[in-house]
Each structure stands twice: as structure tokens, then as C-alpha cells.
Amino acid sequence: MTVPAIRPARAEDAAPLRALVARAWEEYPGLVFRLQDAPELAEPAAYYAAESGGLWVAEEAGCVVGSVAALPQAPAIWEIAKMYVAPAWRGGGLAARLLATGEAYARGQGAQRLVLWSDTRFAPAHRFYEKHHYVRRAPLRALGDSCHSLEFPFLRPLAGETVWELDTPAAASAARRLVGLRVAAGEDRAAAGSEVAAGVRAVATGRGRMFGLWVDGILAAGALFAADAGEAVWRAAGAPLLAARLEAAREGAIALPAAG
């Protein structure tokens, strides 16, 4: 199988891109593509250029098989949007390449934080974003469209070392990554999973505080400080100083920022 080329979108990509999005929406009950719900797709290349952003498509044999967009939302905050991959091209790394393309452009434009919005029904996409160091936060937003869509926001810091205190949705969103860090450090997966799940419950019930440490966009360590269960620190294998940095920074941690 050949590797699709990723290139900037052109005016003639409008109809193929709408078809790609419509095909993705059809996979979920209650979702039907109507241009009135996504007017930016009437002339997508022109729209994102006018918004000082970028739009890219993945092309194979003359067919558009994937897309991603990036556009500024506020100083140093950029949104990743229009992440779609045709079913036949999923699971082979194309989505990661597309996401990296949008992220690299945003970073080059000075982005220090990324936000993206994903329909609550797109569970496979949520797992993909979490794998790439995004965490979900509250609240949802209602689009007011004909499909009655609700969307989760996902956030990721990009620059330097960032410590965020994780609320319940973010803690649950980061759980798989935190388990992976502990397993990479040599711990038993079942035991690590059980303890991380207990940590998420502690946050949800107000019995604990959970923190995440990102280093240049990578969720590299996490810690739970629970009132009734002592302290557990999760760290990446081969980076023993990360946990110490997180512990030292926890009093200066910032709350998870708003999506906007």
C-alpha cells in the first residue's frame, strides 16, 4: 500500500472534502451531513486562509482520504479542526501524520496551547487524541445544529514544562497514558490500572488532587495527592527527575485552562 501525500488544500478539494466528512458522520447514529451545519466547507481552502490558518488534505491516487486544519483562537492558542481519515486508511499512521502536520504549523506560528473539539459520539477519535497527549475537560458545547451535536473540548500544552491540575474529565482522559507510564517503569499493568482508576475516583469525590506534567507537549508524568491514601507518583521510565519536578511544582500548578 502506498503512502498518501499530505498537501495544502486547494479550491478543487471542496467537494471531495465534504464527501469525506459526510462519510465519517454516517458511521454514527443521528449524524447526517448538511452544509448548513458546516458552512466553512462550502469553500474550505478559502475559509481557513481568511482565518489566518491552514487546511491540508491527504491524497492518494487523486482521491482525498484525510484532512486536518489549524487556526488561531487567541494569542498563543490554536485550534486543530477537521481531523478526518477515510475508513480504509485508518490504523496505518495517516491520522498521526495529519495531526502532526496541523500541530507543527500551529507551533511554527507561536502556539503554546492547542485545543480541539470532538463530537461526544466519536469515541475512537477521543482515544486517539488522548494517545497524543490531549486531555478532555468540561464543559461540553452545544452546536445548535440540525444533528443536536454536543462536543468535548480537548487540550494540550506545547511549550516547555507545564503542570496542570486535572479535573475529573481530564483525570479520566489521562488515565490510559498514566497507566502506560507506570507499566513502562516496570509496574504490573493490572495493579497500575487499579491504582490510577482509584485516583480518578478520588478526584471525582473530592478526596484527592491529580496533576499532569507536560514536557514540550508530551504528557510525561502524573501524580495523585490523596487526603486518605498517602501519595502515589507516576513517572516515565528513564526520566526519574520528572516526578521530582512535578512534586516541586504542584503548589504552583495552574488549573486546567478554559478551551477558548
PEHUQUI-V509876 format. One record per backbone hydrogen bond with DSSP energy under -1.0 kcal/mol. NH is the residue of the N-H (numbers start at 0). CO is the residue of the C=O. E is the energy in kcal/mol with one decimal. If there is no record, write none. Layout:
# PEHUQUI-V509876
nh->NH co->CO e->E
nh->NH co->CO e->E
This chain:
# PEHUQUI-V509876
nh->4 co->58 e->-2.1
nh->6 co->56 e->-2.5
nh->8 co->54 e->-2.9
nh->12 co->9 e->-1.9
nh->13 co->10 e->-1.5
nh->16 co->12 e->-2.5
nh->17 co->13 e->-2.3
nh->18 co->14 e->-2.1
nh->19 co->15 e->-2.1
nh->20 co->16 e->-2.4
nh->21 co->17 e->-2.7
nh->22 co->18 e->-2.3
nh->23 co->19 e->-1.8
nh->24 co->20 e->-2.5
nh->25 co->21 e->-1.9
nh->26 co->23 e->-1.3
nh->27 co->24 e->-2.1
nh->30 co->27 e->-1.8
nh->36 co->33 e->-2.0
nh->37 co->34 e->-1.0
nh->40 co->37 e->-2.3
nh->41 co->38 e->-1.9
nh->46 co->42 e->-2.3
nh->47 co->43 e->-2.4
nh->48 co->44 e->-1.7
nh->49 co->45 e->-2.3
nh->50 co->46 e->-1.3
nh->51 co->48 e->-1.5
nh->52 co->47 e->-3.0
nh->53 co->69 e->-2.8
nh->55 co->67 e->-2.9
nh->56 co->6 e->-2.7
nh->57 co->65 e->-2.4
nh->58 co->4 e->-3.1
nh->59 co->62 e->-2.6
nh->62 co->59 e->-2.0
nh->64 co->57 e->-3.0
nh->66 co->83 e->-2.4
nh->67 co->55 e->-1.9
nh->68 co->80 e->-3.1
nh->69 co->53 e->-2.4
nh->70 co->78 e->-2.1
nh->72 co->76 e->-2.9
nh->73 co->76 e->-1.7
nh->76 co->73 e->-2.6
nh->77 co->112 e->-2.2
nh->78 co->70 e->-3.2
nh->79 co->114 e->-2.3
nh->80 co->68 e->-2.5
nh->83 co->66 e->-1.7
nh->85 co->64 e->-2.8
nh->88 co->85 e->-2.2
nh->89 co->86 e->-1.5
nh->96 co->92 e->-1.9
nh->97 co->93 e->-2.6
nh->98 co->94 e->-2.8
nh->99 co->95 e->-2.5
nh->100 co->96 e->-1.8
nh->101 co->97 e->-2.1
nh->102 co->98 e->-2.7
nh->103 co->99 e->-2.6
nh->104 co->100 e->-1.8
nh->105 co->101 e->-2.2
nh->106 co->102 e->-2.9
nh->107 co->103 e->-2.2
nh->108 co->104 e->-1.1
nh->109 co->106 e->-1.7
nh->110 co->105 e->-2.4
nh->111 co->75 e->-3.0
nh->112 co->75 e->-1.6
nh->113 co->155 e->-3.0
nh->114 co->77 e->-2.1
nh->115 co->153 e->-2.1
nh->117 co->151 e->-2.3
nh->119 co->149 e->-2.5
nh->121 co->118 e->-2.1
nh->122 co->120 e->-1.6
nh->125 co->121 e->-1.8
nh->126 co->122 e->-2.0
nh->127 co->123 e->-1.7
nh->128 co->124 e->-2.5
nh->129 co->125 e->-2.4
nh->130 co->126 e->-2.1
nh->131 co->127 e->-1.1
nh->132 co->129 e->-1.6
nh->133 co->128 e->-2.1
nh->134 co->154 e->-2.2
nh->136 co->152 e->-2.0
nh->140 co->150 e->-1.8
nh->142 co->148 e->-2.2
nh->147 co->144 e->-1.5
nh->150 co->140 e->-2.3
nh->151 co->117 e->-3.0
nh->153 co->115 e->-2.8
nh->154 co->134 e->-2.7
nh->155 co->113 e->-1.9
nh->157 co->111 e->-2.7
nh->161 co->213 e->-2.5
nh->163 co->211 e->-2.1
nh->164 co->253 e->-2.3
nh->165 co->209 e->-2.8
nh->170 co->166 e->-2.9
nh->171 co->167 e->-2.4
nh->172 co->168 e->-2.1
nh->173 co->169 e->-2.2
nh->177 co->173 e->-2.4
nh->178 co->174 e->-2.6
nh->179 co->175 e->-2.2
nh->180 co->176 e->-2.0
nh->181 co->177 e->-1.8
nh->182 co->178 e->-2.5
nh->183 co->179 e->-2.5
nh->184 co->180 e->-1.2
nh->185 co->182 e->-2.0
nh->186 co->181 e->-2.2
nh->191 co->187 e->-2.6
nh->192 co->188 e->-2.9
nh->193 co->189 e->-2.3
nh->194 co->190 e->-2.1
nh->195 co->191 e->-2.5
nh->196 co->192 e->-2.3
nh->197 co->193 e->-1.9
nh->198 co->194 e->-1.8
nh->199 co->195 e->-2.2
nh->200 co->196 e->-2.1
nh->201 co->197 e->-2.0
nh->202 co->198 e->-2.0
nh->203 co->199 e->-2.3
nh->204 co->200 e->-1.9
nh->205 co->202 e->-1.2
nh->206 co->201 e->-2.4
nh->207 co->201 e->-1.3
nh->208 co->224 e->-1.7
nh->210 co->222 e->-2.6
nh->211 co->163 e->-2.4
nh->212 co->220 e->-2.9
nh->213 co->161 e->-2.9
nh->214 co->217 e->-2.5
nh->215 co->159 e->-3.2
nh->217 co->214 e->-1.6
nh->219 co->212 e->-2.3
nh->219 co->217 e->-1.3
nh->220 co->212 e->-1.3
nh->221 co->233 e->-1.7
nh->222 co->210 e->-2.0
nh->223 co->231 e->-2.2
nh->224 co->208 e->-2.7
nh->225 co->229 e->-1.3
nh->226 co->206 e->-2.3
nh->231 co->223 e->-1.7
nh->233 co->221 e->-2.8
nh->238 co->235 e->-1.7
nh->241 co->238 e->-1.7
nh->244 co->240 e->-2.4
nh->245 co->241 e->-2.5
nh->246 co->242 e->-2.5
nh->247 co->243 e->-2.3
nh->248 co->244 e->-1.8
nh->249 co->245 e->-1.0
nh->251 co->248 e->-1.6
nh->252 co->249 e->-1.1
nh->253 co->162 e->-1.8
nh->255 co->164 e->-1.1
